[in-house]
Amino acid sequence: MKGRSGSLSVLTGNLSAMEPDDRAATWLLANQRGVISREQVLANGVTEAGLRHRLRRGGPWQRLLPGVYVTTTG
């Protein structure tokens, strides 16, 4: 799945260092319209540091609510 369009490459705004359970994470984001909980992110192999990186100013993800993230920037 790595590198394919539509896959959850965790650093691009979807889930890129997320090889451990990439298919599950891709399914979650597709079926939850790009919204994912902190628990789901961590359960799919993203580290705390990886989550912070995605949520940084100008990063690919945004906080929607406490512990809930949207994986788009627009």
N, CA, C and O atoms as a Tripos MOL2 file, in Angstrom:
@<TRIPOS>MOLECULE
protein
  296   294    74     0     0
PROTEIN
NO_CHARGES

@<TRIPOS>ATOM
      1 N           0.8090   -1.1900    0.0000 N.3       1 MET1
      2 CA          0.0000    0.0000    0.0000 C.3       1 MET1
      3 C           0.8560    1.2590    0.0000 C.2       1 MET1
      4 O           0.3980    2.3160   -0.4340 O.2       1 MET1
      5 N           2.0250    1.1650    0.4550 N.am      2 LYS2
      6 CA          2.8840    2.3230    0.5840 C.3       2 LYS2
      7 C           3.0940    2.9660   -0.7810 C.2       2 LYS2
      8 O           3.4540    2.2990   -1.7500 O.2       2 LYS2
      9 N           2.8580    4.2880   -0.8360 N.am      3 GLY3
     10 CA          3.1170    5.0140   -2.0500 C.3       3 GLY3
     11 C           1.9500    5.0470   -3.0280 C.2       3 GLY3
     12 O           1.9890    5.8220   -3.9830 O.2       3 GLY3
     13 N           0.9190    4.2410   -2.8290 N.am      4 ARG4
     14 CA         -0.2140    4.2600   -3.7400 C.3       4 ARG4
     15 C          -1.1280    5.4230   -3.4360 C.2       4 ARG4
     16 O          -1.3110    5.7920   -2.2760 O.2       4 ARG4
     17 N          -1.6910    5.9930   -4.4560 N.am      5 SER5
     18 CA         -2.6250    7.1000   -4.2920 C.3       5 SER5
     19 C          -3.8290    6.6100   -3.5140 C.2       5 SER5
     20 O          -4.3550    5.5330   -3.7940 O.2       5 SER5
     21 N          -4.2660    7.3850   -2.5500 N.am      6 GLY6
     22 CA         -5.4170    7.0030   -1.7520 C.3       6 GLY6
     23 C          -5.0500    6.1810   -0.5360 C.2       6 GLY6
     24 O          -5.8890    5.9630    0.3380 O.2       6 GLY6
     25 N          -3.8150    5.7210   -0.4620 N.am      7 SER7
     26 CA         -3.4260    4.9940    0.7340 C.3       7 SER7
     27 C          -3.1970    5.9910    1.8490 C.2       7 SER7
     28 O          -3.1230    7.1970    1.6120 O.2       7 SER7
     29 N          -3.0890    5.5060    3.0160 N.am      8 LEU8
     30 CA         -3.0360    6.3690    4.1760 C.3       8 LEU8
     31 C          -1.6010    6.7110    4.5100 C.2       8 LEU8
     32 O          -1.1260    6.3560    5.5890 O.2       8 LEU8
     33 N          -0.9160    7.3690    3.6490 N.am      9 SER9
     34 CA          0.4700    7.6710    3.9120 C.3       9 SER9
     35 C           0.5230    8.7440    4.9890 C.2       9 SER9
     36 O           0.3580    9.9300    4.7020 O.2       9 SER9
     37 N           0.7450    8.3410    6.1790 N.am     10 VAL10
     38 CA          0.6070    9.1070    7.4160 C.3      10 VAL10
     39 C           1.1680   10.5160    7.4260 C.2      10 VAL10
     40 O           0.6740   11.3340    8.2030 O.2      10 VAL10
     41 N           2.1220   10.8460    6.6550 N.am     11 LEU11
     42 CA          2.6810   12.1840    6.7170 C.3      11 LEU11
     43 C           2.0610   13.1320    5.7090 C.2      11 LEU11
     44 O           2.3520   14.3280    5.7460 O.2      11 LEU11
     45 N           1.2330   12.6550    4.8260 N.am     12 THR12
     46 CA          0.7000   13.5130    3.7820 C.3      12 THR12
     47 C          -0.6520   14.0910    4.1260 C.2      12 THR12
     48 O          -1.2540   14.7730    3.2960 O.2      12 THR12
     49 N          -1.1320   13.8490    5.2870 N.am     13 GLY13
     50 CA         -2.4540   14.3500    5.6280 C.3      13 GLY13
     51 C          -3.3790   13.1880    5.8130 C.2      13 GLY13
     52 O          -4.4980   13.3460    6.3010 O.2      13 GLY13
     53 N          -2.9390   12.0580    5.4400 N.am     14 ASN14
     54 CA         -3.7050   10.8590    5.6980 C.3      14 ASN14
     55 C          -3.0090   10.2010    6.8730 C.2      14 ASN14
     56 O          -2.4770   10.9650    7.6780 O.2      14 ASN14
     57 N          -2.9340    8.8940    7.0910 N.am     15 LEU15
     58 CA         -2.1940    8.3480    8.2480 C.3      15 LEU15
     59 C          -0.8360    7.8970    7.7600 C.2      15 LEU15
     60 O          -0.0300    7.4010    8.5470 O.2      15 LEU15
     61 N           1.7680    8.5420    6.7320 N.am     16 SER16
     62 CA          2.7910    7.8960    5.9490 C.3      16 SER16
     63 C           3.6540    7.0110    6.7870 C.2      16 SER16
     64 O           4.2750    6.1600    6.1510 O.2      16 SER16
     65 N           3.8000    7.0300    7.8950 N.am     17 ALA17
     66 CA          4.6380    6.0970    8.6220 C.3      17 ALA17
     67 C           3.7310    5.0360    9.2040 C.2      17 ALA17
     68 O           4.0930    4.3930   10.1900 O.2      17 ALA17
     69 N           2.5930    4.8420    8.6360 N.am     18 MET18
     70 CA          1.6030    3.9610    9.2370 C.3      18 MET18
     71 C           1.5160    2.6250    8.5510 C.2      18 MET18
     72 O           0.4180    2.1560    8.2520 O.2      18 MET18
     73 N           2.6290    2.0090    8.2970 N.am     19 GLU19
     74 CA          2.6170    0.7190    7.6530 C.3      19 GLU19
     75 C           2.0310   -0.3950    8.5000 C.2      19 GLU19
     76 O           1.4280   -1.3050    7.9300 O.2      19 GLU19
     77 N           2.1650   -0.3920    9.8380 N.am     20 PRO20
     78 CA          1.7110   -1.5390   10.6120 C.3      20 PRO20
     79 C           0.2890   -1.9860   10.2960 C.2      20 PRO20
     80 O           0.0560   -3.1830   10.1340 O.2      20 PRO20
     81 N          -0.6450   -1.0900   10.2060 N.am     21 ASP21
     82 CA         -2.0190   -1.4770    9.9270 C.3      21 ASP21
     83 C          -2.6190   -0.4960    8.9310 C.2      21 ASP21
     84 O          -3.6810    0.0800    9.1660 O.2      21 ASP21
     85 N          -1.9260   -0.3190    7.8270 N.am     22 ASP22
     86 CA         -2.2950    0.6890    6.8350 C.3      22 ASP22
     87 C          -3.6940    0.4890    6.2760 C.2      22 ASP22
     88 O          -4.4340    1.4580    6.1040 O.2      22 ASP22
     89 N          -4.0670   -0.7480    5.9900 N.am     23 ARG23
     90 CA         -5.3940   -0.9940    5.4160 C.3      23 ARG23
     91 C          -6.5010   -0.6180    6.3740 C.2      23 ARG23
     92 O          -7.5070   -0.0410    5.9610 O.2      23 ARG23
     93 N          -6.3370   -0.9320    7.6340 N.am     24 ALA24
     94 CA         -7.3590   -0.5890    8.6280 C.3      24 ALA24
     95 C          -7.4890    0.9230    8.7600 C.2      24 ALA24
     96 O          -8.5990    1.4490    8.8420 O.2      24 ALA24
     97 N          -6.3740    1.6100    8.7800 N.am     25 ALA25
     98 CA         -6.3930    3.0620    8.9030 C.3      25 ALA25
     99 C          -7.0080    3.7070    7.6650 C.2      25 ALA25
    100 O          -7.7670    4.6700    7.7780 O.2      25 ALA25
    101 N          -6.6850    3.1860    6.4930 N.am     26 THR26
    102 CA         -7.2660    3.7000    5.2530 C.3      26 THR26
    103 C          -8.7720    3.5290    5.2780 C.2      26 THR26
    104 O          -9.5140    4.4380    4.9070 O.2      26 THR26
    105 N          -9.2160    2.3750    5.7120 N.am     27 TRP27
    106 CA        -10.6580    2.1000    5.8040 C.3      27 TRP27
    107 C         -11.3240    3.0760    6.7760 C.2      27 TRP27
    108 O         -12.3800    3.6340    6.4760 O.2      27 TRP27
    109 N         -10.7070    3.2770    7.9300 N.am     28 LEU28
    110 CA        -11.2700    4.1960    8.9190 C.3      28 LEU28
    111 C         -11.4500    5.5960    8.3420 C.2      28 LEU28
    112 O         -12.5220    6.1880    8.4660 O.2      28 LEU28
    113 N         -10.4100    6.1220    7.7170 N.am     29 LEU29
    114 CA        -10.4880    7.4820    7.1900 C.3      29 LEU29
    115 C         -11.5000    7.5990    6.0600 C.2      29 LEU29
    116 O         -12.1990    8.6080    5.9550 O.2      29 LEU29
    117 N         -11.5840    6.5890    5.2240 N.am     30 ALA30
    118 CA        -12.5520    6.6300    4.1250 C.3      30 ALA30
    119 C         -13.9810    6.5720    4.6580 C.2      30 ALA30
    120 O         -14.8530    7.2990    4.1830 O.2      30 ALA30
    121 N         -14.2180    5.7180    5.6340 N.am     31 ASN31
    122 CA        -15.5710    5.5240    6.1550 C.3      31 ASN31
    123 C         -15.9740    6.5380    7.2120 C.2      31 ASN31
    124 O         -17.1540    6.6510    7.5440 O.2      31 ASN31
    125 N         -15.0250    7.2650    7.7350 N.am     32 GLN32
    126 CA        -15.3130    8.2970    8.7300 C.3      32 GLN32
    127 C         -15.0730    9.6780    8.1360 C.2      32 GLN32
    128 O         -14.9530   10.6640    8.8640 O.2      32 GLN32
    129 N         -15.0050    9.7420    6.8190 N.am     33 ARG33
    130 CA        -14.8550   11.0000    6.0760 C.3      33 ARG33
    131 C         -13.6830   11.8500    6.5560 C.2      33 ARG33
    132 O         -13.7950   13.0690    6.6940 O.2      33 ARG33
    133 N         -12.5520   11.1810    6.8080 N.am     34 GLY34
    134 CA        -11.3400   11.9000    7.1810 C.3      34 GLY34
    135 C         -11.2820   12.3400    8.6340 C.2      34 GLY34
    136 O         -10.3970   13.1060    9.0150 O.2      34 GLY34
    137 N         -12.2190   11.8610    9.4540 N.am     35 VAL35
    138 CA        -12.2350   12.1990   10.8810 C.3      35 VAL35
    139 C         -11.7960   10.9570   11.6460 C.2      35 VAL35
    140 O         -12.2740    9.8520   11.3920 O.2      35 VAL35
    141 N         -10.8850   11.1550   12.5800 N.am     36 ILE36
    142 CA        -10.3450   10.0180   13.3320 C.3      36 ILE36
    143 C         -10.0850   10.4290   14.7750 C.2      36 ILE36
    144 O          -9.7090   11.5700   15.0430 O.2      36 ILE36
    145 N         -10.2840    9.5050   15.6960 N.am     37 SER37
    146 CA        -10.0510    9.8020   17.1120 C.3      37 SER37
    147 C          -8.5990    9.5140   17.4850 C.2      37 SER37
    148 O          -7.8950    8.7760   16.7960 O.2      37 SER37
    149 N          -8.1810   10.1030   18.5690 N.am     38 ARG38
    150 CA         -6.8290    9.8790   19.0900 C.3      38 ARG38
    151 C          -6.5880    8.3870   19.3290 C.2      38 ARG38
    152 O          -5.5300    7.8630   18.9800 O.2      38 ARG38
    153 N          -7.5530    7.7160   19.9140 N.am     39 GLU39
    154 CA         -7.4220    6.2780   20.1860 C.3      39 GLU39
    155 C          -7.2150    5.4910   18.9020 C.2      39 GLU39
    156 O          -6.3900    4.5780   18.8600 O.2      39 GLU39
    157 N          -7.9580    5.8370   17.8530 N.am     40 GLN40
    158 CA         -7.8250    5.1440   16.5780 C.3      40 GLN40
    159 C          -6.4600    5.3930   15.9520 C.2      40 GLN40
    160 O          -5.8510    4.4780   15.3980 O.2      40 GLN40
    161 N          -5.9840    6.6170   16.0360 N.am     41 VAL41
    162 CA         -4.6690    6.9520   15.4820 C.3      41 VAL41
    163 C          -3.5900    6.1220   16.1720 C.2      41 VAL41
    164 O          -2.7680    5.4890   15.5080 O.2      41 VAL41
    165 N          -3.5950    6.1260   17.4920 N.am     42 LEU42
    166 CA         -2.5730    5.4050   18.2500 C.3      42 LEU42
    167 C          -2.6910    3.8950   18.0500 C.2      42 LEU42
    168 O          -1.6760    3.2000   18.0030 O.2      42 LEU42
    169 N          -3.9110    3.3820   17.9310 N.am     43 ALA43
    170 CA         -4.1240    1.9510   17.7160 C.3      43 ALA43
    171 C          -3.6290    1.5010   16.3440 C.2      43 ALA43
    172 O          -3.3730    0.3150   16.1370 O.2      43 ALA43
    173 N          -3.4940    2.4290   15.4140 N.am     44 ASN44
    174 CA         -3.0390    2.0940   14.0650 C.3      44 ASN44
    175 C          -1.5690    2.3680   13.8440 C.2      44 ASN44
    176 O          -1.1210    2.4480   12.7000 O.2      44 ASN44
    177 N          -0.8060    2.5130   14.9180 N.am     45 GLY45
    178 CA          0.6400    2.5600   14.8080 C.3      45 GLY45
    179 C           1.2840    3.9300   14.7410 C.2      45 GLY45
    180 O           2.5000    4.0170   14.5710 O.2      45 GLY45
    181 N           0.5220    4.9980   14.8660 N.am     46 VAL46
    182 CA          1.1130    6.3270   14.8800 C.3      46 VAL46
    183 C           1.5740    6.6210   16.3050 C.2      46 VAL46
    184 O           0.8210    6.4120   17.2560 O.2      46 VAL46
    185 N           2.7850    7.0970   16.4540 N.am     47 THR47
    186 CA          3.3130    7.4160   17.7840 C.3      47 THR47
    187 C           2.8010    8.7810   18.2350 C.2      47 THR47
    188 O           2.2380    9.5380   17.4440 O.2      47 THR47
    189 N           3.0010    9.0810   19.5020 N.am     48 GLU48
    190 CA          2.6490   10.4040   20.0370 C.3      48 GLU48
    191 C           3.3800   11.4960   19.2550 C.2      48 GLU48
    192 O           2.7950   12.5220   18.9100 O.2      48 GLU48
    193 N           4.6660   11.2610   18.9810 N.am     49 ALA49
    194 CA          5.4490   12.2350   18.2220 C.3      49 ALA49
    195 C           4.9000   12.3920   16.8040 C.2      49 ALA49
    196 O           4.8430   13.5000   16.2700 O.2      49 ALA49
    197 N           4.5040   11.2920   16.2110 N.am     50 GLY50
    198 CA          3.9260   11.3400   14.8710 C.3      50 GLY50
    199 C           2.6190   12.1070   14.8500 C.2      50 GLY50
    200 O           2.3420   12.8460   13.9050 O.2      50 GLY50
    201 N           1.8200   11.9350   15.8830 N.am     51 LEU51
    202 CA          0.5590   12.6600   15.9920 C.3      51 LEU51
    203 C           0.8140   14.1550   16.1550 C.2      51 LEU51
    204 O           0.1710   14.9730   15.4980 O.2      51 LEU51
    205 N           1.7510   14.5100   17.0290 N.am     52 ARG52
    206 CA          2.1050   15.9260   17.2020 C.3      52 ARG52
    207 C           2.5940   16.5370   15.8960 C.2      52 ARG52
    208 O           2.2730   17.6800   15.5690 O.2      52 ARG52
    209 N           3.3740   15.7570   15.1580 N.am     53 HIS53
    210 CA          3.8970   16.2400   13.8820 C.3      53 HIS53
    211 C           2.7570   16.5480   12.9000 C.2      53 HIS53
    212 O           2.7950   17.5660   12.2090 O.2      53 HIS53
    213 N           1.7800   15.7020   12.8390 N.am     54 ARG54
    214 CA          0.6450   15.9140   11.9370 C.3      54 ARG54
    215 C          -0.2210   17.0860   12.3650 C.2      54 ARG54
    216 O          -0.8670   17.7200   11.5300 O.2      54 ARG54
    217 N          -0.2380   17.3820   13.6730 N.am     55 LEU55
    218 CA         -1.0900   18.4500   14.2050 C.3      55 LEU55
    219 C          -0.3580   19.7830   14.3500 C.2      55 LEU55
    220 O          -0.9540   20.7610   14.8020 O.2      55 LEU55
    221 N           0.9080   19.8420   13.9790 N.am     56 ARG56
    222 CA          1.6810   21.0810   14.1260 C.3      56 ARG56
    223 C           1.0620   22.1970   13.2790 C.2      56 ARG56
    224 O           0.2780   21.9320   12.3690 O.2      56 ARG56
    225 N           1.4180   23.4250   13.5840 N.am     57 ARG57
    226 CA          0.9590   24.5770   12.7910 C.3      57 ARG57
    227 C           1.4020   24.3580   11.3440 C.2      57 ARG57
    228 O           2.5810   24.1290   11.0760 O.2      57 ARG57
    229 N           0.4650   24.4300   10.4350 N.am     58 GLY58
    230 CA          0.7690   24.1950    9.0300 C.3      58 GLY58
    231 C           0.8260   22.7270    8.6520 C.2      58 GLY58
    232 O           1.0990   22.3920    7.5000 O.2      58 GLY58
    233 N           0.5690   21.8520    9.6100 N.am     59 GLY59
    234 CA          0.6110   20.4140    9.3560 C.3      59 GLY59
    235 C          -0.6120   19.9240    8.6020 C.2      59 GLY59
    236 O          -1.5460   20.6890    8.3590 O.2      59 GLY59
    237 N          -0.6080   18.6520    8.2340 N.am     60 PRO60
    238 CA         -1.6770   18.1250    7.4040 C.3      60 PRO60
    239 C          -2.9990   17.8440    8.1370 C.2      60 PRO60
    240 O          -4.0290   17.6770    7.4840 O.2      60 PRO60
    241 N          -2.9930   17.7890    9.4640 N.am     61 TRP61
    242 CA         -4.2110   17.4970   10.2160 C.3      61 TRP61
    243 C          -4.6010   18.6820   11.0730 C.2      61 TRP61
    244 O          -3.7750   19.5460   11.3690 O.2      61 TRP61
    245 N          -5.8600   18.7200   11.4690 N.am     62 GLN62
    246 CA         -6.3700   19.7590   12.3530 C.3      62 GLN62
    247 C          -7.1620   19.1250   13.4930 C.2      62 GLN62
    248 O          -7.7440   18.0520   13.3360 O.2      62 GLN62
    249 N          -7.1760   19.8000   14.6380 N.am     63 ARG63
    250 CA         -8.0180   19.3600   15.7500 C.3      63 ARG63
    251 C          -9.4460   19.8000   15.4670 C.2      63 ARG63
    252 O          -9.6980   20.9710   15.1840 O.2      63 ARG63
    253 N         -10.3670   18.8670   15.5450 N.am     64 LEU64
    254 CA        -11.7740   19.1800   15.3670 C.3      64 LEU64
    255 C         -12.4010   19.4130   16.7310 C.2      64 LEU64
    256 O         -13.1130   20.3950   16.9420 O.2      64 LEU64
    257 N         -12.1290   18.5070   17.6440 N.am     65 LEU65
    258 CA        -12.5540   18.5530   19.0460 C.3      65 LEU65
    259 C         -11.4200   17.9400   19.8540 C.2      65 LEU65
    260 O         -10.5150   17.3450   19.2700 O.2      65 LEU65
    261 N         -11.4390   18.0650   21.1700 N.am     66 PRO66
    262 CA        -10.3960   17.3880   21.9480 C.3      66 PRO66
    263 C         -10.4000   15.8790   21.6550 C.2      66 PRO66
    264 O         -11.4130   15.2030   21.8330 O.2      66 PRO66
    265 N          -9.2560   15.3720   21.2040 N.am     67 GLY67
    266 CA         -9.1230   13.9480   20.9160 C.3      67 GLY67
    267 C          -9.7630   13.5060   19.6100 C.2      67 GLY67
    268 O          -9.8850   12.3090   19.3540 O.2      67 GLY67
    269 N         -10.1720   14.4620   18.7800 N.am     68 VAL68
    270 CA        -10.7710   14.1460   17.4790 C.3      68 VAL68
    271 C         -10.0980   15.0210   16.4270 C.2      68 VAL68
    272 O          -9.9820   16.2340   16.5990 O.2      68 VAL68
    273 N          -9.6580   14.3970   15.3400 N.am     69 TYR69
    274 CA         -8.8770   15.0930   14.3340 C.3      69 TYR69
    275 C          -9.4860   14.9180   12.9520 C.2      69 TYR69
    276 O         -10.1170   13.9030   12.6590 O.2      69 TYR69
    277 N          -9.2880   15.9170   12.1160 N.am     70 VAL70
    278 CA         -9.6980   15.8500   10.7210 C.3      70 VAL70
    279 C          -8.4030   15.8320    9.9000 C.2      70 VAL70
    280 O          -7.4900   16.6210   10.1440 O.2      70 VAL70
    281 N          -8.3410   14.9290    8.9380 N.am     71 THR71
    282 CA         -7.0790   14.6880    8.2290 C.3      71 THR71
    283 C          -6.9620   15.4790    6.9340 C.2      71 THR71
    284 O          -6.2800   15.0600    5.9990 O.2      71 THR71
    285 N          -7.6290   16.6190    6.8880 N.am     72 THR72
    286 CA         -7.5090   17.5210    5.7500 C.3      72 THR72
    287 C          -7.2270   18.9220    6.2760 C.2      72 THR72
    288 O          -7.4330   19.2020    7.4560 O.2      72 THR72
    289 N          -6.7620   19.7840    5.4080 N.am     73 THR73
    290 CA         -6.4390   21.1380    5.8520 C.3      73 THR73
    291 C          -7.4020   22.1840    5.3330 C.2      73 THR73
    292 O          -7.3190   23.3430    5.7400 O.2      73 THR73
    293 N          -8.2950   21.8230    4.4640 N.am     74 GLY74
    294 CA         -9.1460   22.8270    3.8510 C.3      74 GLY74
    295 C         -10.4700   22.9850    4.4340 C.2      74 GLY74
    296 O         -11.2530   23.8160    3.9720 O.2      74 GLY74
@<TRIPOS>BOND
     1     1     2 1
     2     2     3 1
     3     3     4 2
     4     3     5 am
     5     5     6 1
     6     6     7 1
     7     7     8 2
     8     7     9 am
     9     9    10 1
    10    10    11 1
    11    11    12 2
    12    11    13 am
    13    13    14 1
    14    14    15 1
    15    15    16 2
    16    15    17 am
    17    17    18 1
    18    18    19 1
    19    19    20 2
    20    19    21 am
    21    21    22 1
    22    22    23 1
    23    23    24 2
    24    23    25 am
    25    25    26 1
    26    26    27 1
    27    27    28 2
    28    27    29 am
    29    29    30 1
    30    30    31 1
    31    31    32 2
    32    31    33 am
    33    33    34 1
    34    34    35 1
    35    35    36 2
    36    35    37 am
    37    37    38 1
    38    38    39 1
    39    39    40 2
    40    39    41 am
    41    41    42 1
    42    42    43 1
    43    43    44 2
    44    43    45 am
    45    45    46 1
    46    46    47 1
    47    47    48 2
    48    47    49 am
    49    49    50 1
    50    50    51 1
    51    51    52 2
    52    51    53 am
    53    53    54 1
    54    54    55 1
    55    55    56 2
    56    55    57 am
    57    57    58 1
    58    58    59 1
    59    59    60 2
    60    61    62 1
    61    62    63 1
    62    63    64 2
    63    63    65 am
    64    65    66 1
    65    66    67 1
    66    67    68 2
    67    67    69 am
    68    69    70 1
    69    70    71 1
    70    71    72 2
    71    71    73 am
    72    73    74 1
    73    74    75 1
    74    75    76 2
    75    75    77 am
    76    77    78 1
    77    78    79 1
    78    79    80 2
    79    79    81 am
    80    81    82 1
    81    82    83 1
    82    83    84 2
    83    83    85 am
    84    85    86 1
    85    86    87 1
    86    87    88 2
    87    87    89 am
    88    89    90 1
    89    90    91 1
    90    91    92 2
    91    91    93 am
    92    93    94 1
    93    94    95 1
    94    95    96 2
    95    95    97 am
    96    97    98 1
    97    98    99 1
    98    99   100 2
    99    99   101 am
   100   101   102 1
   101   102   103 1
   102   103   104 2
   103   103   105 am
   104   105   106 1
   105   106   107 1
   106   107   108 2
   107   107   109 am
   108   109   110 1
   109   110   111 1
   110   111   112 2
   111   111   113 am
   112   113   114 1
   113   114   115 1
   114   115   116 2
   115   115   117 am
   116   117   118 1
   117   118   119 1
   118   119   120 2
   119   119   121 am
   120   121   122 1
   121   122   123 1
   122   123   124 2
   123   123   125 am
   124   125   126 1
   125   126   127 1
   126   127   128 2
   127   127   129 am
   128   129   130 1
   129   130   131 1
   130   131   132 2
   131   131   133 am
   132   133   134 1
   133   134   135 1
   134   135   136 2
   135   135   137 am
   136   137   138 1
   137   138   139 1
   138   139   140 2
   139   139   141 am
   140   141   142 1
   141   142   143 1
   142   143   144 2
   143   143   145 am
   144   145   146 1
   145   146   147 1
   146   147   148 2
   147   147   149 am
   148   149   150 1
   149   150   151 1
   150   151   152 2
   151   151   153 am
   152   153   154 1
   153   154   155 1
   154   155   156 2
   155   155   157 am
   156   157   158 1
   157   158   159 1
   158   159   160 2
   159   159   161 am
   160   161   162 1
   161   162   163 1
   162   163   164 2
   163   163   165 am
   164   165   166 1
   165   166   167 1
   166   167   168 2
   167   167   169 am
   168   169   170 1
   169   170   171 1
   170   171   172 2
   171   171   173 am
   172   173   174 1
   173   174   175 1
   174   175   176 2
   175   175   177 am
   176   177   178 1
   177   178   179 1
   178   179   180 2
   179   179   181 am
   180   181   182 1
   181   182   183 1
   182   183   184 2
   183   183   185 am
   184   185   186 1
   185   186   187 1
   186   187   188 2
   187   187   189 am
   188   189   190 1
   189   190   191 1
   190   191   192 2
   191   191   193 am
   192   193   194 1
   193   194   195 1
   194   195   196 2
   195   195   197 am
   196   197   198 1
   197   198   199 1
   198   199   200 2
   199   199   201 am
   200   201   202 1
   201   202   203 1
   202   203   204 2
   203   203   205 am
   204   205   206 1
   205   206   207 1
   206   207   208 2
   207   207   209 am
   208   209   210 1
   209   210   211 1
   210   211   212 2
   211   211   213 am
   212   213   214 1
   213   214   215 1
   214   215   216 2
   215   215   217 am
   216   217   218 1
   217   218   219 1
   218   219   220 2
   219   219   221 am
   220   221   222 1
   221   222   223 1
   222   223   224 2
   223   223   225 am
   224   225   226 1
   225   226   227 1
   226   227   228 2
   227   227   229 am
   228   229   230 1
   229   230   231 1
   230   231   232 2
   231   231   233 am
   232   233   234 1
   233   234   235 1
   234   235   236 2
   235   235   237 am
   236   237   238 1
   237   238   239 1
   238   239   240 2
   239   239   241 am
   240   241   242 1
   241   242   243 1
   242   243   244 2
   243   243   245 am
   244   245   246 1
   245   246   247 1
   246   247   248 2
   247   247   249 am
   248   249   250 1
   249   250   251 1
   250   251   252 2
   251   251   253 am
   252   253   254 1
   253   254   255 1
   254   255   256 2
   255   255   257 am
   256   257   258 1
   257   258   259 1
   258   259   260 2
   259   259   261 am
   260   261   262 1
   261   262   263 1
   262   263   264 2
   263   263   265 am
   264   265   266 1
   265   266   267 1
   266   267   268 2
   267   267   269 am
   268   269   270 1
   269   270   271 1
   270   271   272 2
   271   271   273 am
   272   273   274 1
   273   274   275 1
   274   275   276 2
   275   275   277 am
   276   277   278 1
   277   278   279 1
   278   279   280 2
   279   279   281 am
   280   281   282 1
   281   282   283 1
   282   283   284 2
   283   283   285 am
   284   285   286 1
   285   286   287 1
   286   287   288 2
   287   287   289 am
   288   289   290 1
   289   290   291 1
   290   291   292 2
   291   291   293 am
   292   293   294 1
   293   294   295 1
   294   295   296 2
@<TRIPOS>SUBSTRUCTURE
     1 MET1         2 RESIDUE 1 A MET
     2 LYS2         6 RESIDUE 1 A LYS
     3 GLY3        10 RESIDUE 1 A GLY
     4 ARG4        14 RESIDUE 1 A ARG
     5 SER5        18 RESIDUE 1 A SER
     6 GLY6        22 RESIDUE 1 A GLY
     7 SER7        26 RESIDUE 1 A SER
     8 LEU8        30 RESIDUE 1 A LEU
     9 SER9        34 RESIDUE 1 A SER
    10 VAL10       38 RESIDUE 1 A VAL
    11 LEU11       42 RESIDUE 1 A LEU
    12 THR12       46 RESIDUE 1 A THR
    13 GLY13       50 RESIDUE 1 A GLY
    14 ASN14       54 RESIDUE 1 A ASN
    15 LEU15       58 RESIDUE 1 A LEU
    16 SER16       62 RESIDUE 1 A SER
    17 ALA17       66 RESIDUE 1 A ALA
    18 MET18       70 RESIDUE 1 A MET
    19 GLU19       74 RESIDUE 1 A GLU
    20 PRO20       78 RESIDUE 1 A PRO
    21 ASP21       82 RESIDUE 1 A ASP
    22 ASP22       86 RESIDUE 1 A ASP
    23 ARG23       90 RESIDUE 1 A ARG
    24 ALA24       94 RESIDUE 1 A ALA
    25 ALA25       98 RESIDUE 1 A ALA
    26 THR26      102 RESIDUE 1 A THR
    27 TRP27      106 RESIDUE 1 A TRP
    28 LEU28      110 RESIDUE 1 A LEU
    29 LEU29      114 RESIDUE 1 A LEU
    30 ALA30      118 RESIDUE 1 A ALA
    31 ASN31      122 RESIDUE 1 A ASN
    32 GLN32      126 RESIDUE 1 A GLN
    33 ARG33      130 RESIDUE 1 A ARG
    34 GLY34      134 RESIDUE 1 A GLY
    35 VAL35      138 RESIDUE 1 A VAL
    36 ILE36      142 RESIDUE 1 A ILE
    37 SER37      146 RESIDUE 1 A SER
    38 ARG38      150 RESIDUE 1 A ARG
    39 GLU39      154 RESIDUE 1 A GLU
    40 GLN40      158 RESIDUE 1 A GLN
    41 VAL41      162 RESIDUE 1 A VAL
    42 LEU42      166 RESIDUE 1 A LEU
    43 ALA43      170 RESIDUE 1 A ALA
    44 ASN44      174 RESIDUE 1 A ASN
    45 GLY45      178 RESIDUE 1 A GLY
    46 VAL46      182 RESIDUE 1 A VAL
    47 THR47      186 RESIDUE 1 A THR
    48 GLU48      190 RESIDUE 1 A GLU
    49 ALA49      194 RESIDUE 1 A ALA
    50 GLY50      198 RESIDUE 1 A GLY
    51 LEU51      202 RESIDUE 1 A LEU
    52 ARG52      206 RESIDUE 1 A ARG
    53 HIS53      210 RESIDUE 1 A HIS
    54 ARG54      214 RESIDUE 1 A ARG
    55 LEU55      218 RESIDUE 1 A LEU
    56 ARG56      222 RESIDUE 1 A ARG
    57 ARG57      226 RESIDUE 1 A ARG
    58 GLY58      230 RESIDUE 1 A GLY
    59 GLY59      234 RESIDUE 1 A GLY
    60 PRO60      238 RESIDUE 1 A PRO
    61 TRP61      242 RESIDUE 1 A TRP
    62 GLN62      246 RESIDUE 1 A GLN
    63 ARG63      250 RESIDUE 1 A ARG
    64 LEU64      254 RESIDUE 1 A LEU
    65 LEU65      258 RESIDUE 1 A LEU
    66 PRO66      262 RESIDUE 1 A PRO
    67 GLY67      266 RESIDUE 1 A GLY
    68 VAL68      270 RESIDUE 1 A VAL
    69 TYR69      274 RESIDUE 1 A TYR
    70 VAL70      278 RESIDUE 1 A VAL
    71 THR71      282 RESIDUE 1 A THR
    72 THR72      286 RESIDUE 1 A THR
    73 THR73      290 RESIDUE 1 A THR
    74 GLY74      294 RESIDUE 1 A GLY
